[in-house]
């Protein structure tokens, strides 16, 4: 790549090392997480509906079992769509990252190893979420469309396991920001000897 072009790009980067004020990837990550968690939680609530029915009736909450499954389905579709953008912005922002090479994470990994595992993990989770969405679609429209419980127990267990993987993967992302200072404005300013309290108001 042309060195002049690289210098021009670097001169346009802000205090967080990005050409825009707030990193987009972490915000999209939380949207992906929220949508996926809601999808699995409502499908679990729908699957356990016979046990909850008495409690809902006692609380005077009118609920229809199929509505729980509707929320689960539409949130899973939204999670699959948003995750493409989450991963895309993640790779864009990781290409602009300048992590500290002298720091080791709490897991004993260096910056490049952490970024590599986080990047590969992000692509893997994207494929898994899309796979879960396809699996959910087959259950909703073909395999279980005429049954009261629209989801299989294996699907719900897989969803819970994926939530655990998301936790591990998210910890890597948190280490990149907190320990390596990747696109963390305050950490970058402290390393440059500036006071973030004076400049970030």
Buried (B, 14 or more C-beta within 10 A) or exposed (E): EEEEEEEEEEEEBEBBBBEEEEBBBBEBBEBBBBBBBBBBBBBBBBBBBEEBEEEEEEEEEEBEBEBBBBBBBBBBBBBBBBBBBBBBBBEEBBEBBBBBEEEBBEEEBBBEBBBBBBBEBBEEBBEBBBEBBEBBBEBBEEBBEEEEBBBBEEBBEBBEEBBEEBEEBBBBBBBBBEBBBBBBBBBBBEEEEBEBEEEEE
